[in-house]
């Protein structure tokens, strides 16, 4: 059982070309943290999730991850090109003990997983990515706009599922009600730094 931070970012700096994204950014994520990641459009929220996942490597600073930590990541535009059907994608990487969850989760999110990837919409691919994330056996979940393309019933189901979960998660969302109902901490991304506060989502787009 992890007793310290699951992930620690210390003095993270990152630039794309000449454009700085983060400068000496610090962030700790602990077990059972439920964090709303907010900031203006273009502030680097999605990039920060990729740094947490390890998909983007910082230019400077240190990313420390606790031993045996499993991180699940749902991105806004998942690449499913190497899979034939949405089910093939969701099935990959999910432990056999959790395979029975796939059909149930897909049904609650309103998606037909037998659809061919080549014929799927962006919304269907996002819901498939969310299905895979929820079915996965992860300690920490990173969710980038998970409620996009979901109807009210699916959003309510997802909210209940996350609320009853023992996992920690970081969520980017423009749905303030969703964030308010689920999260107990807010991290603001502003001018390349992360600022933590306990309540409130004002000041983001």
C-alpha positions as CSV (number, residue, x, y, z in Angstrom):
1,X,0.0,0.0,0.0
2,X,1.3,3.4,-1.0
3,X,1.5,5.7,2.1
4,X,3.5,8.6,0.6
5,X,2.8,10.5,-2.7
6,X,1.9,8.5,-5.7
7,X,3.5,11.0,-8.0
8,X,5.8,13.9,-7.2
9,X,6.7,16.6,-9.7
10,X,9.6,18.8,-8.5
11,X,10.7,22.0,-10.3
12,X,9.4,20.8,-13.6
13,X,10.2,23.0,-16.6
14,X,9.1,22.4,-20.1
15,X,9.1,24.3,-23.4
16,X,7.8,23.6,-26.9
17,X,10.3,25.4,-29.2
18,X,10.7,28.8,-27.7
19,X,7.4,28.8,-25.9
20,X,7.6,27.9,-22.2
21,X,4.8,25.8,-20.8
22,X,5.9,25.1,-17.2
23,X,8.6,26.8,-15.1
24,X,9.6,25.2,-11.8
25,X,6.2,23.6,-11.4
26,X,5.7,21.4,-8.3
27,X,2.8,19.0,-7.7
28,X,2.2,16.1,-5.3
29,X,-0.6,13.5,-5.8
30,X,-1.5,11.3,-2.9
31,X,-3.6,8.1,-2.6
32,X,-7.4,9.0,-2.8
33,X,-6.7,12.5,-4.0
34,X,-9.6,13.8,-6.2
35,X,-8.2,16.7,-8.1
36,X,-9.8,19.2,-10.5
37,X,-7.1,20.5,-12.8
38,X,-8.2,23.9,-14.0
39,X,-6.8,26.9,-15.9
40,X,-7.4,29.0,-19.0
41,X,-7.3,27.4,-22.4
42,X,-3.8,26.9,-23.5
43,X,-2.4,27.0,-20.0
44,X,-1.0,23.4,-20.3
45,X,-3.6,21.3,-18.5
46,X,-3.5,18.4,-21.0
47,X,0.2,18.6,-21.3
48,X,0.5,18.3,-17.5
49,X,-1.5,15.1,-17.6
50,X,0.9,13.7,-20.2
51,X,3.8,14.7,-18.0
52,X,2.1,12.8,-15.1
53,X,1.6,9.8,-17.3
54,X,5.2,10.0,-18.6
55,X,4.2,10.5,-22.2
56,X,5.9,13.9,-22.3
57,X,9.3,14.2,-20.7
58,X,10.2,17.5,-19.0
59,X,13.2,19.6,-20.0
60,X,14.3,20.0,-16.3
61,X,13.1,18.9,-12.9
62,X,12.2,15.6,-11.5
63,X,9.2,13.2,-11.8
64,X,9.1,10.6,-9.1
65,X,6.5,7.7,-9.2
66,X,5.9,5.3,-6.3
67,X,6.8,1.7,-6.9
68,X,4.3,-0.5,-8.7
69,X,2.0,2.4,-9.3
70,X,-0.5,1.8,-12.2
71,X,-1.6,5.0,-14.0
72,X,-4.5,5.0,-16.4
73,X,-4.9,7.9,-18.8
74,X,-7.8,9.0,-21.0
75,X,-6.8,11.5,-23.6
76,X,-9.0,13.8,-25.6
77,X,-8.2,12.3,-29.0
78,X,-7.1,8.6,-28.5
79,X,-5.3,6.9,-31.4
80,X,-7.0,3.6,-32.1
81,X,-5.5,3.1,-35.6
82,X,-3.9,-0.3,-34.9
83,X,-7.1,-1.9,-33.7
84,X,-9.9,-3.3,-35.8
85,X,-12.9,-2.8,-33.5
86,X,-13.5,-0.6,-30.4
87,X,-13.7,-3.8,-28.4
88,X,-10.2,-4.9,-29.6
89,X,-8.9,-1.6,-28.3
90,X,-10.7,-1.7,-24.9
91,X,-9.8,-5.4,-24.5
92,X,-6.1,-4.7,-24.9
93,X,-4.3,-4.2,-21.6
94,X,-7.2,-5.1,-19.4
95,X,-6.6,-7.9,-16.9
96,X,-8.8,-11.0,-17.4
97,X,-10.3,-10.5,-14.0
98,X,-11.8,-7.3,-15.2
99,X,-12.9,-8.3,-18.7
100,X,-16.5,-8.9,-17.4
101,X,-16.7,-5.2,-16.6
102,X,-16.2,-4.1,-20.2
103,X,-19.7,-4.9,-21.5
104,X,-21.3,-3.4,-18.4
105,X,-19.3,-0.1,-18.6
106,X,-19.8,0.2,-22.3
107,X,-23.5,-0.3,-21.9
108,X,-23.7,2.4,-19.2
109,X,-21.7,4.8,-21.4
110,X,-24.0,4.1,-24.4
111,X,-21.4,2.6,-26.8
112,X,-21.5,-0.3,-29.2
113,X,-18.0,-1.8,-28.9
114,X,-18.4,-4.0,-32.0
115,X,-18.2,-0.9,-34.2
116,X,-15.1,-0.9,-36.5
117,X,-12.5,1.7,-35.6
118,X,-12.5,2.9,-39.2
119,X,-16.2,3.7,-39.0
120,X,-16.3,5.1,-35.5
121,X,-16.9,8.7,-34.6
122,X,-14.6,10.8,-32.3
123,X,-17.2,10.5,-29.6
124,X,-17.3,6.7,-29.9
125,X,-13.5,6.6,-29.6
126,X,-13.5,8.8,-26.6
127,X,-16.2,6.6,-24.9
128,X,-14.2,3.5,-25.7
129,X,-11.1,5.1,-24.1
130,X,-13.2,5.9,-21.0
131,X,-14.5,2.3,-20.9
132,X,-10.9,1.0,-21.0
133,X,-9.8,3.3,-18.3
134,X,-12.7,2.4,-15.9
135,X,-12.2,-1.3,-16.6
136,X,-8.5,-1.1,-16.0
137,X,-6.9,-1.9,-12.6
138,X,-5.3,1.4,-12.0
139,X,-4.3,3.2,-8.8
140,X,-4.4,6.7,-10.4
141,X,-6.7,7.8,-13.2
142,X,-6.0,10.9,-15.4
143,X,-9.1,12.0,-17.3
144,X,-9.1,14.7,-19.9
145,X,-12.6,16.1,-20.5
146,X,-14.3,12.7,-19.8
147,X,-17.9,14.1,-20.0
148,X,-17.6,15.3,-23.6
149,X,-20.0,13.4,-26.0
150,X,-21.8,11.8,-23.0
151,X,-25.5,12.2,-22.4
152,X,-27.0,13.1,-19.0
153,X,-27.5,9.4,-18.0
154,X,-23.9,8.4,-18.9
155,X,-22.5,11.4,-17.0
156,X,-24.6,10.5,-13.9
157,X,-23.4,6.9,-14.1
158,X,-19.7,8.0,-14.5
159,X,-20.0,10.4,-11.6
160,X,-21.4,7.7,-9.3
161,X,-18.7,5.2,-10.5
162,X,-15.9,7.6,-9.7
163,X,-17.4,8.8,-6.5
164,X,-17.6,5.2,-5.2
165,X,-14.1,4.4,-6.4
166,X,-11.2,4.1,-4.0
167,X,-8.7,5.2,-6.7
168,X,-7.2,8.7,-6.9
169,X,-7.8,10.8,-10.0
170,X,-7.1,14.0,-11.7
171,X,-9.8,15.5,-14.0
172,X,-9.8,18.2,-16.6
173,X,-13.4,19.3,-17.3
174,X,-15.4,22.4,-18.2
175,X,-18.4,20.8,-16.4
176,X,-18.3,22.7,-13.1
177,X,-21.1,20.6,-11.6
178,X,-19.2,17.4,-12.4
179,X,-16.1,18.7,-10.8
180,X,-17.9,20.1,-7.8
181,X,-19.6,16.8,-7.1
182,X,-16.5,14.7,-7.5
183,X,-13.3,16.5,-6.4
184,X,-12.0,17.7,-3.1
185,X,-9.0,19.6,-4.3
186,X,-8.3,22.1,-7.1
187,X,-5.0,22.7,-8.9
188,X,-4.8,25.8,-10.9
189,X,-2.3,26.1,-13.8
190,X,-1.4,29.7,-14.3
191,X,1.7,31.2,-16.0
192,X,3.6,27.9,-15.9
193,X,3.0,27.1,-12.3
194,X,0.6,24.9,-10.3
195,X,-1.3,26.5,-7.4
196,X,-3.4,24.3,-5.0
197,X,-6.6,25.4,-3.3
198,X,-9.4,23.5,-1.6
199,X,-12.4,25.0,-3.3
200,X,-13.6,27.0,-6.3
201,X,-13.3,26.8,-10.1
202,X,-13.6,30.4,-11.0
203,X,-11.2,32.0,-13.5
204,X,-11.0,29.2,-16.1
205,X,-12.5,28.9,-19.5
